[in-house]
Amino acid sequence: EAAKAKNATIAEQATAVAKSPDIAKARAAFATLSDEMIKLRATTSGTRPSVYYCPMVKKSWLQPKGDVGNPYDKSMQMCGVLKEE
């Protein structure tokens, strides 16, 4: 979808996640993708996912408002705080 929308940066990052050879590299690529998606979110209006942040891994992600679902570390699935609705 990012490629169709001519957003090369997000398309590249999504491809990096999809082609990651292992979970550690996928999580690292996901962090970069999340940063780009958060920037894109800031330019949109209407219904948007919330921004969450994990202070332990120092990374953010998007998800629907509700229970935390930290994607960066299986042992810290509930670690994170709501930063923006």
Secondary structure as UniProt FT lines:
FT   TURN            2..6
FT   HELIX           8..18
FT   HELIX           23..41
FT   TURN            42..43
FT   STRAND          50..54
FT   TURN            55..58
FT   STRAND          59..63
FT   HELIX           74..76
FT   TURN            77..78
FT   STRAND          81..84
//
